[in-house]
Amino acid sequence: MVDGRFLHPGLIFILGSLLLPFLKGWVKKVYLILIPAFSILVLTWTKEGTYWHFTYLGYEVILGRVDKLSLCFLWVFTIMALLGSVYGLHVKETGHHIAGFWYIGSSLGAVLAGDYLTLFVFWELMAFSSVFLVWYRRRPQSIRAGFRYLLVHVFGGLCLLFGLVGRYWETGSLLFLPIPPQEATWSSYFILVGFALNAAVVPLHAWLPDAYPEATVEGAVLMSAFTTKTAVYTLARGFSGYEVLAILGTLMTVYGVFYAIIENDIRRVLAYHIVSQVGYMVAGVGIGTWMTVNGACSHAFAHIIYKGLLFMGAGAVLYRTGTSKLSELGGLWRFMPWTMLFYIIGAVSISGFPLFSGFVSKNMTVSGAFEAGRPILGIFMELAAIGTFLSVGLKVTSFAFFGKSSKETQEAPWNMLLAMALASGICLFLGIYPKVLYDLLPFEVHYHPYEAKKVIEVLELLGFAGLAFFLLFEKLAPEPKINLDLDYSYRMGAKYFMLFDEKIIAFIDRIWGEVWNLLGIRGLYGGAKTSDLFDRKGIDGVIDGIAYGTREIGQRVRRLQLGSLQGYIALSTAIFFLVLIILAMR
Amino acid sequence: MRVVLELLVKRKTFLRDLSLLGLLLLLLIELAFLEGHEGYFFERIYGFWALFGIIGAFILSKSSKGLSHLFLSKKEDYYGGW
């Protein structure tokens, strides 16, 4: 784990988790904080460079590629790991903590991977560890959602594997380096599909709103941060400047808010909203200018913190009330005022209000799109910003925290509030001092977010969208329904496949069984009898016939052996004369 | 915290009026920055983003709710055990 001044932060989590089963009480809680805190400390002395570079079975393996791009993601991942650990301190199941640590560790490992082989191992580890965060909720629907999540990710992993094998076949190298669009081959596109699936790029997104709302309260907080953002990192690393990403990313921004507006469950609203927010990042990578790639990275950083904060708020509501459905909630400001305050800070941040982190990150991508001569993409991103404020900002706040009081409850536990307070502080800090964030970005930043014109534009956009919300308030009331999405294809596909299996295939199998009983078994018996007969009469007949013939001749010859000399002379004489007669007749 | 919130909830009409005033104020402030307007043609139109905000919100709300009611929304147990 040590290489000069490099300690692998991912392995700190993975190896650190091995001690967890032996710890109890407050010692365990302190340890849960110490591991992420230590990984943050490690990053403070980690310098850019290539570490743990060796050859394995003829392949170049790099476990520690540290540069500005990877450092940006390492920082936010470890900070989020700390926040997530504080938030989940009350969780008693050690297995849940271990799954969380393995998930965080493998995400860090994927970010540090300098070759596809290492990336693939950590990539798969991410999927297999995070699924336990869904299963630990232990509801039947969570178990099923977990299996669907796993199956979809295994499919994505196979695309990645297929692509990386193809790439090795084509180039003789597995190093994970940028692939310019003009040099892309079929293998590059398989890798791209593998990455895009984890980034929930439409139409490969349905796993996300399917699985995240079914995860545990604490698991969803972690899941909102790592899988999609690791994928954004890999896209930024390998596939910057791909037009398909610019277009699909922009589509994602609108698609996500479209569903976020109509969903009823807060965590489904937030999950769909991840699709929308990751869309800005994917589009930024796809447009591929320094400004938009910087925008994608800064937005990933800010997004991880405020989306984590929003999932913490929604999780606290679920933890206390037992539901996260807006149609069953209301008036929580009386019972959970601090949770509401922190949620609103997250909502204001994600909506991109000045002085909050979303403003300094999201607008960099949007302005970058305009500056890159892509006004249509920019306009759609602005439309998505409206949807963000309508859904996550106004709809959830209005219907969960205000309105009619439906559930009496109490404030969230202290550790949840502490994690939310810390995340809120970071959202404000980054919004007020964006230089701290901009210094972490891969390219030099020439963007100034706090120009009067930009501030006015954003305030007008969001302010008037808010006015529209209150005009449409009744129409936007949540309904206790779900909305069909593309997971319909494999959920109903599986259902119809099983129906086909149970009805058609089983029917054919029954018919075949009958036919076999009638014809097959009889034929088999007939065949067996014939071959038995042939064996006995034919094969045995020949063999036995020879044996019988030999024995018969032997018997007859034996009878000639009379044992008296006179008899033998008489027989010999008879044979001699018989031969003479035959010869004479000729 | 709760006391502050109760105070704000009691004055929600005042807050609503204040917000509307704020929006008007924004449009007035924009006048001061008309000279500096650059970029694409639509960015040079006075009040464009305000108009885009309100129309965009209507379009998004109506289209999403409309499609939801048309065919997307289903009962919560629609998928059953799937």
HADDOCK unambig.tbl for C-alpha pairs under 7 A between the chains (distance, minus, plus):
assign (segid A and resid 258 and name CA) (segid B and resid 60 and name CA) 6.69 0.50 0.50
assign (segid A and resid 258 and name CA) (segid B and resid 64 and name CA) 5.60 0.50 0.50
assign (segid A and resid 261 and name CA) (segid B and resid 64 and name CA) 6.98 0.50 0.50
assign (segid A and resid 262 and name CA) (segid B and resid 64 and name CA) 6.51 0.50 0.50
assign (segid A and resid 262 and name CA) (segid B and resid 65 and name CA) 6.18 0.50 0.50
assign (segid A and resid 334 and name CA) (segid B and resid 2 and name CA) 6.57 0.50 0.50
assign (segid A and resid 337 and name CA) (segid B and resid 1 and name CA) 6.68 0.50 0.50
assign (segid A and resid 337 and name CA) (segid B and resid 2 and name CA) 6.18 0.50 0.50
assign (segid A and resid 383 and name CA) (segid B and resid 56 and name CA) 6.05 0.50 0.50
assign (segid A and resid 386 and name CA) (segid B and resid 53 and name CA) 6.48 0.50 0.50
assign (segid A and resid 386 and name CA) (segid B and resid 56 and name CA) 6.90 0.50 0.50
assign (segid A and resid 386 and name CA) (segid B and resid 57 and name CA) 6.15 0.50 0.50
assign (segid A and resid 387 and name CA) (segid B and resid 57 and name CA) 6.76 0.50 0.50
assign (segid A and resid 387 and name CA) (segid B and resid 60 and name CA) 6.83 0.50 0.50
assign (segid A and resid 453 and name CA) (segid B and resid 33 and name CA) 6.81 0.50 0.50
assign (segid A and resid 456 and name CA) (segid B and resid 26 and name CA) 6.80 0.50 0.50
assign (segid A and resid 456 and name CA) (segid B and resid 30 and name CA) 6.83 0.50 0.50
assign (segid A and resid 457 and name CA) (segid B and resid 49 and name CA) 5.91 0.50 0.50
assign (segid A and resid 460 and name CA) (segid B and resid 26 and name CA) 6.71 0.50 0.50
assign (segid A and resid 460 and name CA) (segid B and resid 49 and name CA) 5.94 0.50 0.50
assign (segid A and resid 460 and name CA) (segid B and resid 50 and name CA) 4.72 0.50 0.50
assign (segid A and resid 461 and name CA) (segid B and resid 49 and name CA) 5.06 0.50 0.50
assign (segid A and resid 461 and name CA) (segid B and resid 50 and name CA) 5.04 0.50 0.50
assign (segid A and resid 461 and name CA) (segid B and resid 52 and name CA) 6.70 0.50 0.50
assign (segid A and resid 461 and name CA) (segid B and resid 53 and name CA) 4.33 0.50 0.50
assign (segid A and resid 462 and name CA) (segid B and resid 53 and name CA) 6.24 0.50 0.50
assign (segid A and resid 463 and name CA) (segid B and resid 23 and name CA) 6.51 0.50 0.50
assign (segid A and resid 464 and name CA) (segid B and resid 50 and name CA) 5.58 0.50 0.50
assign (segid A and resid 464 and name CA) (segid B and resid 53 and name CA) 5.21 0.50 0.50
assign (segid A and resid 464 and name CA) (segid B and resid 54 and name CA) 4.97 0.50 0.50
assign (segid A and resid 465 and name CA) (segid B and resid 53 and name CA) 4.61 0.50 0.50
assign (segid A and resid 465 and name CA) (segid B and resid 54 and name CA) 4.67 0.50 0.50
assign (segid A and resid 465 and name CA) (segid B and resid 57 and name CA) 5.31 0.50 0.50
assign (segid A and resid 468 and name CA) (segid B and resid 54 and name CA) 5.45 0.50 0.50
assign (segid A and resid 468 and name CA) (segid B and resid 57 and name CA) 6.09 0.50 0.50
assign (segid A and resid 468 and name CA) (segid B and resid 58 and name CA) 6.52 0.50 0.50
assign (segid A and resid 481 and name CA) (segid B and resid 73 and name CA) 5.96 0.50 0.50
assign (segid A and resid 481 and name CA) (segid B and resid 74 and name CA) 5.60 0.50 0.50
assign (segid A and resid 481 and name CA) (segid B and resid 75 and name CA) 5.10 0.50 0.50
assign (segid A and resid 481 and name CA) (segid B and resid 76 and name CA) 5.13 0.50 0.50
assign (segid A and resid 482 and name CA) (segid B and resid 73 and name CA) 5.49 0.50 0.50
assign (segid A and resid 482 and name CA) (segid B and resid 74 and name CA) 5.40 0.50 0.50
assign (segid A and resid 482 and name CA) (segid B and resid 75 and name CA) 6.22 0.50 0.50
assign (segid A and resid 482 and name CA) (segid B and resid 76 and name CA) 5.35 0.50 0.50
assign (segid A and resid 483 and name CA) (segid B and resid 68 and name CA) 6.74 0.50 0.50
assign (segid A and resid 483 and name CA) (segid B and resid 72 and name CA) 4.87 0.50 0.50
assign (segid A and resid 483 and name CA) (segid B and resid 73 and name CA) 4.24 0.50 0.50
assign (segid A and resid 483 and name CA) (segid B and resid 74 and name CA) 5.94 0.50 0.50
assign (segid A and resid 484 and name CA) (segid B and resid 72 and name CA) 4.92 0.50 0.50
assign (segid A and resid 484 and name CA) (segid B and resid 73 and name CA) 6.34 0.50 0.50
assign (segid A and resid 491 and name CA) (segid B and resid 82 and name CA) 5.71 0.50 0.50
assign (segid A and resid 495 and name CA) (segid B and resid 82 and name CA) 6.70 0.50 0.50
